[in-house]
Amino acid sequence: MDRSTPRGNPARAAAMLAAALTAAAFCAADAVARSFPFGPRTRSVNDLGNQYVPFHAHLWDLLHGRADGGLLVNWQSGFGSSFLPDLGTYLGSPFALLVGLFPRDEIDLAVYAVTLLKTVCAGAAMAWLLPALRPGRWWAAGLLGASYALCGWTVADAAYNPMWLDGLVALPLLCLAGEWALTGRRRFLGVLVVTAAWVANFYTAYMATLGAALVLLLRLWLSGLPRWRALAVAGRAAVTAALGVGLAAPLVAVVYFGTKHASPLPERTFVPVPGQDMLARLLPATYGFGTPGIFVGTTALLLALALPFHRAVPRRVRAGWTVLVVAVALSMQWDPTHLVWHAFAEPNGSAYRQAFVLCALLVIAAWHTLSYGPPGRRALGAAGGLLALTAAVASGSDLVRPFVWPILLCAAAGTLGGLLLLGRVARPDGSAGTDGTGSAGTSTAGTGSATLRRTRLAALAVVLLVGAQTVEAVATSAVATRLRLAHMDDYAPWGPRQQRQSEAIAQADGWPRYRTDPGREQTVGNDPMMVGGQGAQYYSSLTSDVLSRTLTALGGGWTSRGRNLQSLDNAVTDAVFSVGARVHSPPDPHQNWFPQDGSGVTVTREDVPPLVTVRPAGAARDGRAGVRAFGPSPYRNQELLLGARVYTVPRLTVRTAAGRRPERSPDDRPGLLIGASAPGSAHRPEIGARCPAGSEVYLWAPHFSGTARLSGAPARNGAPAPTGRFRADHPVTKIAPMQPLGTVPASGRVRIELSPDRAGTVPDGAVGCLDTARLHTAVQRLEVTGATEVTVSGGTVRARVPAGSTGAAVIAAPRIAGWRCAAGDAPEKPASQYYGLIAVPLDGTATSLTCTFHPPGLRLGSAVGAASLLALAVLAVLSAVRRRRTAGPGPQPPAGPGPQPPADPAPRPTDRPQETAAGGTARTS
């Protein structure tokens, strides 16, 4: 430890410095990028706006008692979804609870604060770890801790995936737990660290655990411990990890089984990025989605590159850390090891989610370089040459933009200058000593002058290193923010639009008598959690397969390959799912997908059946008809669920803009191929049909993108016929939902003008004409035979049905795995299915029913957690008994006042290994 170490705990000082540097650079980068909350640009890109902010808003509602549902069931999203898996995936971190301290309309700021705090804690945790691995300069540990927290993975990938940041915090803490296993200390605290990491976010905790295990194995190899003692340490670490994961099992098991029931994603094949792109991401101010963000700052990179050439470092240490860094880097590019890093499941989206582990290893390698003293000129020259070679190879990558070079040159100059000054401070007379003492014959005045000069040089060196790292970290983060915003969908933070929607929903809300849907014109993918209500909209990695398939069969739309479900504005499905109030808003002005209109937020209401209805005995084979019973037509599928024929599905005449019949689509999109309209063309593709006058026209074209308008439709309540807006793409990652287009004119002729913005298809049976009178009759019948009373409490639904009811009681909620029901006093058993909805067979004797949700995996996880807790308690008792037996009666102090006996000067043995100059171990007190 150098003489500049502050009084007290140097690790604490290092952590505080790392926290301060991280916070300052993080906020400065957003200010430079003019990003929220320091500028007008939104930071809610991609899943941050669509998923994570809404989930935190729902958590806010739960904490304040305003949510519909509880920890088990979220009744606001997806017509009733399992919430505990979402909690474990997105909200398990203790940091997430901090959103409850912010106002509800400042939820975006709350998530930003949580993101900042996680990043700061990651830097502090790394700064605390480094001196535990090997003593060194406290300010250097703080500097490198900040470089880890602001690595390229953080600013490019985790900044808008805040739950991943829990892994960034967990990795150094898990490495500390490994150190405790190595020295035989704090065993129970190590278990709690593992538990906290896996509860916070099991996905990145898995990667962090792998990284910490590699660090521990290398530490064991470097320690030179006898084999039996090394095996004992490894066994202690394995038991610590097993018990920690076991205690987290109640949540982890629920998430695991939630993924098993989630809507499946298409198979993906890993394709490693070119080597020049990977090397480019080591440089500052580079960004590219799908490439590993392994930037750690030029200071840490130069020190890591200098490690193999730093002769003051034992050869075994140099070889071990260098080989580990290279091996992990290569493992990211090889498919088998790539799958190991991602728990044997190819990730959907960013393919290098484990990159933070490599960043940590680079920082730890840099720490080992500097902790043995500043590298000499030869080592720095070799490191500078490798950096120049890296830059030369990376220059061929498209990720290296012109502004990268001045940033890199300034950072390299500052780093080299700072390290050379540190070398002069450590060796003022050319000696190899690092304690900073002068020659014995120097006068007192000369010694004081030399000390002052060395202090100034050391301060200048620190300023250069801190300044270089901070500037390039700010630049890298700001560039990532701006480029991410330019290449991804983005969403506005909470504002007047959401406030108006929220107020309209609050006034119309009648749950559980009926649902209030936030509307088809969504702001984000999880509108119900953001603005309230209970709708079909739901976006999660755990969106159930049965919900996705049911809504798709009914004409629903989705994005993200079926996991981002949208609201379906349809009178029949509103009746089926008891949507009695629906909000209508203008398209979000923040989006530029379609032309805007000037209408405000309105609410329409309809008479709908209760949440629980009774269907005849033969309607669906006693309530056992699942999603597979649906056919290809969404109109006929809706009628199956409603139990009445209400649609006319006419034959269609489809013409292109040139007036010709389109060709069949040659790909996986069924129907007739419609090309994009030529700019400025007055002719449009058309769909023609004949329907009963006065019926409501719906268009189902899931693979059509653009707008559709019903020509000659009469005005309704003084308002013109709506324009249907459709979004779809190919290859298929999103499909458009069924849309209402207006009323059939008196002539019965239906003519729909299409304005496609890209090539798409119109399927057979695309048009359905709804007889509203028949629908009204069907609704009245379901109201008369339906439940007379419905109560919903958390994960339990209770209902009273008319006496003598037979057939099946159907709850208007998806039959996701975990529902168990009982009719009357009968024992509880797994719920039946009625075309994807919850069903309970009725035999005419029961007048009540109860359905309770049990998240799959909770019972198994609770059993594993209880067993782990019991094992931990047994180990605690055994450890206490062992300590009492080994302590024995000690010598009694002399009675009365007097001099105390001197302390035993003999050092006590310890298991903590210390690296010697030869790379072995020494034991110290």
N, C-alpha and C positions, 0 to 999 in steps of 0.2 A: 504494500500500500504506500502510495507516495505521500509526501509531507503536506500536501494540500487537502488531505482528507479532513472533512469537518468533524467536530466533536459529536459524539453520539454514534448512531448506527449509520455506517456509510451506505448500506443498501437502501435505507429509508431516504437518504439524501439523493441517491441515484434515481429512485423511483419518483421522487418529487420533481426532479429536473426533467426526467422523461415525460412526466405528465404535463408539465408546463410547456415544453417544446412541442409536444404532440397537439395540445389544445390550440396553441398559437398558430401552428402551421395549418391545421385542419380548418380553422375559421378563416385564416388569411386566404387560403386557396379558394374558398367559396366566395369571399369578398372580391377576389381578382376575377373569378368567373361570373360575378354578379348573379350568383345563385341564391335561392332561398336559404336562410332568412336575411341574407345580406344584399339581395338584389331582386330584380323583377323576374328572373328566370326560375321556373319551377324545377325542383329536384326530383319530383315524383315521376320517374321514368319507369316504364315496364312494370314489373311486379311490385315495385315499391308503392306506386299509386294504386294498382289494381288489387293487391293482396295485403301487403304488410300494414299500410296505414289503416285500411278498414278493419283488419283484425285487431289492431291496437285500439281503434275506436270502440269495437265491440267489447274489448277488455275494460275500457273506461266505463262503458254502460254496466258491465257486470259488477265492477267495483262500487258503482254508485247506485246499484239496484234498479237500473233502468232497462235492462236487456230482457227480451222475450226468450226465456230459456235459462239454462244454468250451465254447469260444467259438463254435463253429459250430453245435452241436446241443444243445438242452436236452432230455435224455431224461426228465426228471421231469414235464413238462407236455405236455398234448395228445398223449400217446402218442408224443412225439418231435417237437419244434418247432424251427424255425430261430431260433437265439439271437442271432446278430450284429445283425439288425435291431432286436431288443429292446434290445440293448446300446447301439446308437446312439441309440435313442429315449429310453430311460429312465436309462441308466447311463453315458453318454459323458463326463459331467463328471468332471474330476479330483477334485472334492470327494467324489464317490461312493466313492472308494477309502478314505476315512476310516472307513467302517463296519467295516473289517477290524480297527480298533484297539479296538473295543468287544466285550464278551462277546456270544455268539450270542443269549442270552436277553434282551439289552438292545437288540435291533434297533430297537425303536420309539424309544428314546432316541438311538440312533445317527442315525436319519433326522432326528430333531428337531435334533440338533446340526449336521448337514449343512445343514438348512434355515436355521438361525440363522446359520451361517457364510456361506452364500451371500448372505443379506440384508445382513449386516454388510459384506461385500466390495463389494456393489453401492453402498452408501452411501459407502464409502471411495473407490471408483472415481469416482463423481460428484464428490465433494469434491476429488479430484485434478484432474479435468477442468476445473472451473470457473475456477480461476486461470490455466489454460493458455489459456482463451478470452479472458480479460481480467483484469488484476490487480485485486485487491480485498482486503477484510478476510478473513483466514484463518478466523476463527471463523464468519463468515457463510457461507463455503464449506462448513465442516463442518456448520453448521445446515441448509443447503439440501441437502447430500448426504444427511443423515438423513431429510429430508422426502421425498426421492426414494425412498430405500430402503423407507420405511414408507408409501408411497402406497396408495391404496385398492385398486389392482390387486394389490399384494403381499399385503395382509392378507386380502382377500376371495377372490381367485382362486388366486394362486400359492402361498399358504401350504399348501394341500393338493395342489398340483401342483408338487412341488419342482423338477422338471426345467425348468419354465418360468423359474425364478429365474436360470438360466444366461443367459437373454436379458437379464434385468435387469442382470446384471453386465457383459454384453458390450456393451450400448449405449454407455455412457460410454467404454469402452476402444476401441470402433470409432471414436467421435468423436475420441479422441486419435490414432488412426491416421490419421484425416483431417487433423488438425492437422500431423502429421509429413509427410504428402503435400503440404500447403500450404507448408511451409517446406523441403521437400526433405531432411528428416532421418529417420533410423531406418527406412529403407525395409524392411529385412529383418525388423526387429522388428514392423513393421506387418503384414507377411505372416503372421508367426507368431500375432499377435493374431487375425487373421481366421480362421486355421486352428483355433485353440483354441476360438473362439466357435462355429464350425460343427460341430466334433467334439462339443463339450459338449451342444448341443441345436440341431440345424439348423433346427428349426421356428421357435423364437423368435429364433434368430440371423438368419434371413431377414428378420424384421420389424425387428430391430435394425439390420441392414445398410441397409434402406430408410430408417430414421430417420436414421442417420448420414450417408447420402448427401444427404438433404434439408438437414441442418445444414451439410455441406460446401458445397453449392451456394449456400446463403445466405451463408456466410462468403466465398465467392469474389465474390459480388455486392457485398458490403459492402467488400471489400478495395480495389476500384477498380483491380485489376491490368489491364494491357493484355490484349486478347483472346487473343493468342497465348500469353501466360504463363498465363492462366486455363485455356486448353485444355490446356496442358502439365500443370498441376496436376491437372485432371480426368483426364487420361490416366494420370498416375502413380497416382492413387487407384484407377482402374479396373483397372490392371495389378495393384496390390496386392491388391484384392478377388478378381480372377480367380485369381491364384496361390494365395492363401490358401484359397479354396474348392476349387481343384484339389488342393491337398495333403490336404484333408479328404475328397476324392472316394471313397477306398476305403470309408469308412463311410457317407457320404451316399448313394452310389449303391446300396449294399445296402439302406438304409432305403427309398429311393425304389422299388426293385423289390419290396421287401417289401410296400409299400402297394398295389402293382399286383396282388399275389396274395392280398391280404387279403379277408376276408369283406366284401362291399359293404354300405354303409349306405343307408337310404332317402334319396331326394333331399329336401333341405331348402330352404326359401325364406327369404331374409333379410327380416326385418321390423324396421325401425329403431324404437328405443324412443322414446316421446314426449319432446319437448324438456324438459318439466318433470322427467321422471325422470332425464334426462342431467344437467341442472343440479343436481338433488338430490344426485347422486353427487359433486359438488364439495364438499359440506358434510361436516363431521365426523359420525361415528357413524351413517351411513346404510349400508344394505346391501340388495342385491337381486340374486338370481341372474339372469343374462341382461342386466344393465345394466352399462355401462362403469365400472370403479372408477377414477375420475380424481381422487379426493381427494389433495391434496398438502400439506394443512395451510393454515391461514388466513394464516400469514406469507407463504409462497410465493405463495398465490393473490392476496393484496392487492398484493404487489410486482409480480406479473405484470399485474394490472389497472391498476396505476399507471404502467406503462411508457409507454403512449401519451401520458400527460400530464406526464411528467418532462422538463422543458425542458433539464436538464443533459445529457441523452442526445441525441446527434446525431439529427436527424430521420430520416435514412436507417436508422439502427439501430432506432429506435422502430418505423418502418413495417415493416421487414423481419421482425423477430421477431414482431410482432403479427399480421401477415398469415400467417406460417407456422403459428402456433398455431391461428388460426381455420381455416385451410385444412385442417389435419390433423384438427381436431375435426369439420369438415363431411364430410371423406372417410370418417369412421367411420359416417356415417349414409346414405351413398349406395351402392347395391348394387354398381355396377362397381368403385369404388375400395375398397369393403369386401372384395371378392373379391381385389383386388390385394394388400391387406395379408395375406390368408390364403392366398397362393400359389395363387389361383384355385380353391380348394376350400372349399365352405361348411363351417365347423366343426360338429362334432356336440357340442352342449353349449353352453358359454359362447360367445357370438357376438362378444365384444369382447376377444379375446386380445391385440390390438395396443395396448390402452389404456396400457400402460407407456411407449410412445413419446410419447404426448401428455403424460403426467406429466413425462417428462424435458424436453420442450420448455417446459412451464410453469415448471419449476425453472430452466432456463437463462435464460428471459425474466426471471424474478425476479432472477437474479444480475446481469444486465445493468442492471436498474433500480438495484440497490444499489451496484454497482461504480462508478457515476458519482457516488456520494454519496447520502445518504438523501433520498428524495423530499420535497419541500416540502408545506406544508399543503394547497395547492390540489390537487396530484397525489394526496395521500392522501384528500382530501375526495372527489375524483372516483372514486377506487378504492373508497372506502367506500360511495359511492352505488351503484356497479355491484354491489358485494357485497350491499347491501340489496335491490337489484332482483332479483338472482339468488335470494336467499332468499325473496323474495315470490313469484316465479314457481314456485320449487320447493316452496313450502308446499302447493300443490295435489296433490303427489305422495304416494302411499301409502308411499313409502320414508322420508318424513320423519316420524319418531315424536316424541312430546312431549319426550323427553329430549334431542333434538338441539338445541333452542333454548338452554337454559342453557349447554351446551358451546360452541355457536357464539358466544354473547355473551361468555363469559369469554375465549375464544380471540381474538376480535376486539378486545376491550378490551386484553388483554395485548399483542397485536401493534401496535395503534395507539399505545399508550403507549410501547412500546419504540422504535418508529420515530420518534416525536416527540422522545423523549429523545436519540436518535442525532442528529437534526437540530439540537438545541440544542448538543450536543457539537461537531458539525462547524462550527457558526456561533455561537460564544459571544457575539460582538459584533454580530451581525446581518449580518456580511459573508458573501460567497458562498464564501469559501475553505474548503477541506476539509483543510488541513494541520494545523489546530489551533493555529497560532501566535497569540499575543496581540499587542497593539499594542507598538510599539517603545519607548514611553515608560513602560511599566508597570514598577514596581519589582520587584526580585528577590523580595522577600517576597510581593508581590501576585501575581507570576507563579506562584510555588510554590503559593500558596493556590488560585489559579484552576485550575492543573493538577490539584491534588488533587481539587477539586470536579468537574472534568470527568471525571477517572478514575472517581470514584464514580458519576457519572451514566451513564457508558458501561457500567460494570459492572452497574448496575441495569437498563439497557436490555437488555443481553445476557441477564440473568436472566429478565426478562419475556418476551423472545422465545423463549428456550429452554424456559422453563416452559410457556408457552402451547402451543408446538408439541408438547412431550412429552405434556402432559395430553390433548390432543385425539387424538394418535396412539394413545396407550394406550386411550382410550375407543373409538376407531374399530375398533381391532384386537379388543378384547374383545367389542364388540357383534357384529362379523362372526363371531367364534368361536362365540358363543352361538347366534346365529340360524342359522348354517350347521348346527350340531349339531341344531337343532330341525327343519330342513327336509330333511335328507338322511339316507340310511342311514348308520349308524355301526357300527364294529367295535371289539371290546375289544383292548387291547394284549396282548402275549405274557403268558400266565399259566399257571395249573395245567392248564387244559384242553389247551392246545397242548403243554405239557410231557408230559402223559400220552400224547397222540397220538404225539408224536415218539418217546418211549420204546417204545411198542408197535410202531411201524413199524420202528425200528432192530432190534428182536428178531426180527421176521418177515421182514426184507428178504432177498431172494435174487436180486437183479438181477445179471446178465441172464438167469438161468435162468427166472425168472418175475418178474412185476411185483407190487408191493404197493401197492394203491390206498388213499389216505387216507380214503376213505369218502364215502358220499352225504351224510352230515350235516355239511356243510362249515361251516367257521368264516369263511373269506374265499374270494374267488373264485380264489385261487391257492394253495390249501392245499398242493399238493405242494412248492412252493418254500418254504413256511413251515415245514412239519412233516416233510417228507421223503416218500419213496415215489415211485411212477411211476404217474400216473393220467391220466384224460381231462381233468380240470379244467385250464382255461387261460383267462386273461383278459388280452388285449392288444389294442392298436389294430391289431396286425399278425396277429391270428388268421387262419390261412389259410382260404380259401373251401372248399377240398377237405375239410379237417378238419371245418369247421362243417356242411357239407352231408352228409358221411358220418355223423357222429354224430346229426344230426337225422333222417336216414333210418332209423337204427337205433333210434329212440325216445328219443334224448337230449334234455335240456333246456338252455336257455340264458337269459341275460339280456343287457342292453345290445345288443339287436337282433342277436344271433348271435355276438357277439365274446367273451362270457363263458360258456364251456362248462362244464357241470357233470358230475360223476361219474354213471355209469349203473350202478345196482346190479342187474345182470342176469346170470344164469348163462351164457347163450349168449354175450353179448359179452365176459364174462370169459374164456371159453374161446377166443374169436377173438383177443383181444388179450393172451392169456397172463397174465391176472391171477390169480396163484395164492394171494394173500393179500389179504384185504379187512378194513379197520378199520371197526368200527361204534361210533359215539359217540352220546350223547344229543344232541338239538338244542341248539345254542348258547344258553346261558341269557341271553347278552347281547341276543339277539333276542327279540322278542315276537310272532313270526308265528304260532306254534302252541303249544298246551299242552306243558309240559315233562314229562319222565318221569325217574325216578331211576336208570336203568340207567347202568352205567359203560362204559369203553372196553373192547371185546372185539375179537378177531381171528378170522375164519373162514378156513379154508384149503380149497382144492380142487385136484385133479389137473387140470392144464391142459397143452395142447400146448406145445412150445417156441416161442420167438420167431419161428422160421422153420419154416414147414410147406411141404409139397409137395402141389399140387393136380393132379388128372388133366388130361390134355391138352384134353379137351372141356369142362371145367368152366366156363371163362369165356373161350372163344375165345383160348386161349394167353395168358391173363393180360392181356387188353386191355380188359376190361369196366370202364368207369369209373363214376362216381357216377350218371351219367344212366341206367344200366341198372336202378337201383332202382325199385321200384313204390311204391304208396301205403301198403302195410301194413308197419310196422316188423318184425312177426313174420316175414313172408315175406322181408324184406330180410336179417334176421339169418340165416335159413336159407340164403340164397344165399352169404353169407360163410362159414358153417359147412360148407356142402356136404352137408347132410342135413336131412330133414323131421323136426322135433321138436315142432312146435306144433299144437294144435287151436285154430282160431279160430272160435268158435261164433256162431250168430245170437243177437242180443241183444233183450231186452225192456226198454225204458226207461220208467220212470214218474216223474212229478213227485211232489211232496209231497202233492198232492191226488189222486194215483192215476191221473192222466190221461196220455196219451201226449204228449210234448213236441212243440213245433213245430220246424221246421227253422230254423237260424240264418239271419237275413237278411243277415249281413255276411260278411266274409272268413274267419270261423272255421267250418270245415266241421263238420257234425254236428247233433245235437239240442240245442236251447237249454234249459239248466237255470238257473232263477232262484235267487237267494240265499235261504237258509232264513230264515223269520221267527223273530225272537228268542223263545225259550221254547217253540217249537213242538215237539211230540212226534213229528211226522211228518217223514220225510226222503225225498228222491228215491232211487230204487233202480234198479239194473241187475240183470237176471236172465238166466241162461244155463245150459246144461248142458255138462259136461265130464267126461272120464274121471276116476274116483275116484283120489285120490292124486297127481294132477298138480298142478303149481305154478301159481297164478293170478297173472297180471300185468295191470295196468290201464294203458292208454296213453290219456291224455286231456290233450294238450298245452295246450288252452285252457280247462282247468278249474282253479278256484282253491278250495281248501278241503281237506277230509280225506275219505278213503274207507276203509271197513272191511269185511272179509269176514265176513258173519254165519255162525255155526255152524261155523267152521273149527276143526279139531282142533288141540290144542296140539302144538307140536313141541319136543322136548327140554325139556319143562316150561315153555316160554315161550308166551304167548298170541300169536295172529296179529298181525302188525305193522299199524300204522295208516299208510296212505299219505298223505303230505303233499304237496300240489300248490300251486304258485304260478304264476299267469298273470295277464295284464292285457289290456286293450283300450283304445286302439289297442295293437297287439302290440309290446311291447318285451321281453317275457319269455314263455317257454313252459315247461311242467312236463315233467320226464322221466317215462318209464315207471317204475312202482313195483311191487314184489312185495307181494302181500297175504296169502299163506298157501297152505294146501293144500286141494284140493277134498275135501269130506267124502265118506263112503261112498255117500251118496245120489246123488252126481254133480250135485247142484243147487248152482249158484253164485248167491249173492245178495249184492250189494255195496251197502251203505248209503253215501250221499253226504251230506256236510255242507258245502255250498258257502258261501263267505263273500262271493261276488259272482256276478253272472251269468256263466255259462260254457257250454261245449258238451261233449257226449260224442260222439265220432266213430263212424262205422260201423267195426266190427272193433276196438272198443276193448279187448276182453278176449282174452287169449291164455293157453292152458293148456299148460304145458311138461311133456313126458314126459321125466322125468329119466333113465330107463333108456336111451332113445334117445340122449339127449345124452351119456351116459357112453360108449356104443358109438362115437359119432362122435368123441369126444375120444380114445379109445383108438386108433382108426384113424389120426388125425392124429399121434398120438405115435409110432406104429410107422413111418409113412412120413416123418416130419418130420426135421429136422436132428439129427445126432448130436452136434454141437458148435457153439456160438454164442459169439462174442466180440464185444464192443462196446467200441470205443476212440474217445472223442471223436465225430467225425463219420464213423466207418467201422464197418461191420458185416461180419463175416466168419462164414461158416458152412460146415460140411461136411454134405453130403446123401448118402443111400444111393446106392451105385453103380447105374447104370441108371435113375435117376429121370428121368421125362419129364413134360411139362406146364409147370408154372410153380412156382417157389419164391416163396412169399409171405412177406414180412416184416410182422409185426404192427405197422405204423407207417404213418401217412398218407403218401400219395405227394405230398408237397409239392414244389414246383418246386425243382430243384437236385440231386436224387438221380441218380447215374450208377452203373450196375452192370455187372459182368462175370461170366460163368459160366466157371469153369476158367481157361484161358489166353487166352480170347477178349478182344478189345479192349473197353474201357469204352465204354458208350453210355447214353443216357438211359433210366432205368428205365421198365418198363411199369407198367400199372395193373391191379389186381384189385379191382374195386368200391371204389375209393378208396384201396387199400393198395399198398405197393411190391411189384412183381412182377418176377421174372427168368425168362424162358423157358428151359427145360431141354430138351435133345435126347437125353439118355441117355448122353452121353459125359463130362460134367463131374461131378466129385464135390465141388466147392467153388464158392463164389461170394463176391464182394466187392462191397459197395455203399459208395460214398463220397459225402458231401454237399458240394456246391460252392454256396455262397450265390449266388443270382442277383444280378448286378451287381458282384460282387467283382472279377472279372477286368477288366471295363471300368473300374471305379473305380481299380483298381491301375495300369492303363495311364495313366489321366489323372493320377493322383498322381505316377507316375514322370516323366511329361512335365513336370509343374509343377516337380518337384524339379530336373530337368535345366535347365529354363529359369531357375530361381532361381540355380542354380550358375553358369550362363553370365553372368547379370547381375552376380553377385558378382565374377567374374573381370574382366568389362569395367569395372566400377566401380573395381576395384583398379588396373587398367592405366591408366585415365583419371586417377586420383589421382596415380599415380607420374609420369605425363607432365607433368601441370600443376604438380606440386610443384617439380621441377627442383633443381639444386644450390643450396643456400642459402648465405648469408654464413657464413664460418667464425669461431668465437669466437676472441678473442686468446689467444695461448699464455701459460701461467703465470697466477699470481694477479694480480689487478688489478680495477679497476672494470669492471662489465659495461656494455655499451652500453644506452642507454635504450630502453624499449619504444616501438614505433611508435605515436604518438598518433592516427594516422588511423584512423577507424572502418572496420571491414571490412564489405563489403556482405553482406546477408542477405536471404533470401526471405521472412522472417516479416513479415506485414503488421501494422501497428499502426493502430488506428482513431484518427483525429484528431478534434478537436472538430467539424470540419465534416463528419465522416462519411467522409473519404477515408482515405489511408494515409500513414504516415511510416515511415522506415527508421531503425532504431537499431542500435547496436552491441551 
